[in-house]
Amino acid sequence: MSEKILKLGLPAGSLKKATMELFRRAGLRIYNSDRSYFPRIDDEEIQLIMLRAQEMSRYVSDGVLDAGITGYDWIRENESEVVEVCELAYSKATSKPARWVLAVPAESKVKRPEDLEGGIVATELVNATRNYFADKNIDVKVEFSWGATEVKARLVDAIVELTETGSSIRANNLRIIDTVITSTTRFFANKQAWADDWKRERIENISILLCAAIEARSKVGLKMNVRKEDLGDIIGMLPAEKSPTVSTLAESDYLAIEVILDEATEQSLVPALKKAGASGIITYPLNKVIH
């Protein structure tokens, strides 16, 4: 083993599966992640540790880990002093930000946060919730919830709970009255590790690969052949990132074009390209897109 080691924390629990897939797409192979809290990675200078997302930022802030991945909500909740390296727009179910919402039973008379004055609010995100009400100058008692928080909405006056799609809120017949905090996944570093040139370079390199994998999720590559006389019309149809790559073919009347485009445009664009004279059209998924 190399004497230089970067200790990197990855989230266990609900973010684990999505994180493993992101690393795979980034070209960072992780092994034994299902059986060990210390999985291996195909880089002898990186040591991985699986931890709960809720406690990750504390271990990074304290220097136990050099860097880690967790939600912005838990960095705020722990009031951790860390260096944010990049935002990673992924979560356990979607690529949308998660929200901690203030919710009450659908039948509740509470319409706005101010109506909770003197009441009790249950949540796992205690510090952030207390700060939310303090900023609004609303006096409430915030109690820690050990889970199944939606069930407690009818035992206390309100809850603050995490939601991505809102399905659990609706299933429990609750009504959202405000958003306490919006959170996305973050890659962050210990301040001392960030000041170390070697560790900072390794952290930045990982960041580049992870961001490239995130960027590639919504894009596809496209290849096709076009007649030279149709080149101008075809290029005019392409929503190219910069400009397409154009190569000559053995058949002198044709050119090969390659471009990266948003996956959302593929469905309508490919038939249009075919009608405009393109042939040999191929689309393919991407692992990384680096700007």
C-alpha positions in Angstrom: 0.0 0.0 0.0 1.1 3.6 -0.7 1.9 5.6 2.4 -0.4 8.4 1.1 -4.0 7.5 1.8 -7.2 9.5 1.2 -9.9 8.5 3.6 -13.2 8.9 1.9 -16.6 8.5 3.5 -19.6 7.1 1.5 -23.2 7.1 2.7 -24.8 3.9 3.9 -28.5 3.6 4.0 -30.9 5.1 1.4 -28.2 6.9 -0.6 -25.9 3.9 -0.8 -27.3 2.3 -4.0 -27.4 5.6 -6.0 -23.8 6.5 -4.8 -22.4 3.1 -5.8 -24.0 3.5 -9.3 -22.6 7.1 -9.6 -19.1 5.9 -8.8 -19.4 3.1 -11.3 -20.4 5.5 -14.0 -17.5 7.7 -13.0 -15.1 4.8 -13.6 -14.4 4.3 -9.9 -15.0 0.6 -9.2 -16.1 -0.4 -5.7 -16.1 -4.0 -4.4 -17.6 -5.7 -1.4 -20.0 -2.8 -0.7 -22.8 -5.2 0.3 -20.8 -7.0 2.9 -18.4 -4.5 4.4 -18.3 -1.1 5.9 -14.8 -0.9 4.5 -15.3 -1.7 0.8 -12.4 -1.8 -1.6 -11.9 0.6 -4.5 -9.7 0.1 -7.6 -7.3 2.8 -6.3 -4.8 1.8 -3.6 -4.4 5.4 -2.4 -8.1 5.7 -1.4 -9.6 4.1 1.7 -13.4 3.9 1.8 -15.6 3.9 4.9 -19.4 3.5 4.8 -21.2 5.7 7.4 -24.7 6.9 8.0 -25.4 10.1 6.0 -26.6 11.8 9.3 -23.1 11.6 10.9 -20.8 11.9 7.9 -20.1 15.6 8.1 -19.1 15.4 11.8 -16.4 12.8 11.0 -15.1 14.9 8.1 -15.2 18.1 10.2 -13.3 16.4 13.0 -10.6 15.0 10.6 -11.4 11.4 11.0 -12.2 11.4 7.3 -10.6 13.6 4.6 -13.7 13.9 2.5 -17.2 12.5 2.3 -20.6 12.6 0.6 -23.9 13.4 2.3 -26.8 15.7 2.0 -26.6 19.5 2.5 -29.3 19.0 5.2 -27.0 17.0 7.4 -24.1 19.4 7.0 -26.5 22.1 8.2 -28.0 20.0 10.9 -24.5 19.2 12.4 -23.3 22.8 11.8 -20.1 21.2 10.4 -17.3 23.4 9.2 -16.2 21.8 6.0 -15.1 22.8 2.5 -17.8 22.1 -0.1 -16.1 20.7 -3.2 -19.1 20.3 -5.4 -22.9 19.7 -5.6 -23.9 16.3 -6.9 -27.5 16.4 -8.2 -28.7 12.9 -7.2 -30.7 11.4 -4.4 -32.1 8.0 -3.5 -35.0 8.2 -6.0 -34.6 11.1 -8.3 -32.2 13.8 -9.5 -34.4 16.5 -7.9 -33.5 18.2 -4.6 -35.0 16.6 -1.5 -37.1 18.8 0.8 -37.7 18.8 4.5 -41.2 20.0 4.8 -43.4 21.3 7.6 -46.6 19.2 7.5 -49.8 18.8 9.4 -52.7 16.5 9.2 -55.1 17.4 6.3 -57.8 18.1 8.8 -55.7 20.4 11.0 -56.7 24.0 11.4 -53.0 25.1 11.0 -52.6 27.0 7.7 -49.2 28.7 8.2 -46.1 28.3 10.4 -47.3 31.1 12.7 -50.3 29.1 13.7 -48.0 26.6 15.5 -47.0 29.2 18.1 -46.7 27.3 21.5 -47.0 23.9 19.8 -44.9 20.8 19.4 -43.1 19.8 16.3 -41.5 16.3 15.8 -38.6 15.8 13.4 -35.2 14.0 13.0 -33.8 17.3 11.8 -33.9 19.1 15.1 -31.3 21.9 14.9 -32.3 23.0 11.4 -35.9 23.0 12.4 -35.2 25.1 15.6 -33.3 27.6 13.5 -36.2 27.8 11.0 -38.7 28.7 13.7 -36.2 31.0 15.4 -35.7 32.9 12.2 -39.4 33.4 12.0 -39.6 34.3 15.7 -42.1 31.5 16.4 -42.0 29.8 19.8 -42.4 26.0 19.4 -41.0 23.0 21.1 -39.0 20.8 18.7 -38.7 17.1 19.7 -36.5 14.5 18.1 -38.2 11.7 16.3 -36.7 8.3 16.2 -38.4 7.4 12.9 -42.0 6.9 11.5 -42.4 10.6 11.9 -45.4 10.8 9.6 -47.3 8.7 12.2 -46.6 11.3 14.9 -48.3 14.1 12.9 -51.5 13.4 14.7 -49.9 13.1 18.1 -48.1 16.5 18.1 -49.0 19.7 16.3 -46.8 19.3 13.2 -43.9 17.4 11.8 -40.8 18.2 9.7 -40.1 15.3 7.4 -37.9 14.6 4.3 -39.7 14.1 1.0 -38.5 13.7 -2.6 -41.8 12.9 -4.4 -44.3 13.7 -1.7 -45.9 10.2 -1.9 -45.4 9.4 1.7 -46.9 12.7 2.8 -50.0 12.1 0.6 -50.2 8.5 1.7 -50.5 9.6 5.4 -53.1 12.3 4.5 -50.8 15.1 5.5 -50.7 18.7 4.2 -47.5 20.6 3.5 -47.5 24.2 4.8 -43.9 25.2 4.2 -40.4 24.0 3.2 -37.9 24.2 6.0 -34.8 23.4 3.9 -34.0 22.1 0.4 -31.1 19.7 0.1 -29.0 18.1 -2.5 -26.1 15.7 -2.1 -22.7 17.4 -1.6 -19.1 16.2 -1.9 -17.1 18.0 0.8 -13.7 18.0 2.5 -12.0 18.5 5.8 -10.3 21.9 5.9 -6.9 20.5 6.8 -7.1 17.8 4.1 -8.1 20.5 1.6 -5.0 22.5 2.6 -2.8 19.4 1.8 -1.7 19.6 -1.9 -1.7 15.9 -2.5 -5.1 15.3 -0.8 -6.7 18.3 -2.5 -5.6 17.1 -5.9 -7.0 13.6 -5.3 -10.3 15.1 -4.0 -10.5 17.5 -7.0 -9.9 14.6 -9.4 -12.7 12.5 -7.8 -14.9 15.6 -8.0 -14.3 16.0 -11.8 -15.2 12.3 -12.4 -18.3 12.4 -10.3 -19.6 15.7 -11.8 -18.9 14.3 -15.3 -21.0 11.2 -14.5 -23.8 13.4 -13.2 -23.7 15.5 -16.4 -23.7 12.4 -18.6 -26.9 10.9 -17.1 -29.2 13.2 -19.1 -27.2 13.1 -22.4 -26.6 10.6 -25.2 -24.1 10.4 -28.0 -25.3 10.4 -31.6 -23.5 9.3 -34.7 -24.8 9.4 -38.3 -23.8 9.6 -41.9 -25.0 12.5 -44.2 -24.5 13.5 -47.8 -22.2 16.5 -48.2 -25.0 18.4 -49.8 -27.2 17.9 -46.7 -24.5 18.9 -44.2 -25.7 22.5 -43.6 -29.3 21.5 -43.0 -28.4 18.6 -40.7 -26.0 20.7 -38.6 -28.7 23.4 -38.3 -31.0 20.8 -36.6 -28.4 19.7 -34.0 -28.5 21.2 -30.4 -24.8 20.7 -30.2 -22.9 21.3 -26.9 -20.3 23.3 -29.0 -20.1 22.0 -32.5 -20.4 18.5 -33.9 -17.5 16.4 -35.0 -17.5 16.0 -38.8 -15.3 13.3 -40.4 -14.8 12.2 -44.0 -15.8 8.7 -45.1 -14.3 6.4 -47.7 -17.3 7.1 -49.8 -16.5 10.7 -51.0 -20.1 11.9 -51.2 -20.8 11.2 -47.4 -19.6 12.6 -44.1 -19.8 11.2 -40.6 -21.2 13.4 -37.8 -20.9 12.8 -34.1 -22.5 15.0 -31.4 -23.6 14.9 -27.7 -27.2 16.0 -27.1 -29.8 16.0 -24.3 -31.6 12.7 -24.0 -34.9 14.5 -23.9 -34.5 15.7 -27.5 -33.5 12.3 -28.9 -37.1 11.1 -29.4 -38.1 13.9 -31.7 -34.7 14.7 -33.2 -33.8 11.2 -34.6 -36.9 10.9 -36.8 -36.4 14.4 -38.0 -32.8 13.7 -38.9 -33.9 10.5 -40.8 -36.4 12.5 -42.8 -33.7 15.1 -43.6 -31.5 12.5 -45.2 -29.3 11.2 -42.4 -28.5 7.5 -42.4 -26.7 4.9 -40.2 -28.0 6.8 -37.1 -26.7 5.4 -33.8 -27.4 6.7 -30.3 -25.5 5.5 -27.2 -25.4 6.2 -23.5 -22.5 8.1 -21.9 -20.7 7.5 -18.7 -19.0 10.9 -18.3 -19.2 14.3 -19.9 -16.4 16.7 -19.0 -16.6 20.3 -19.9 
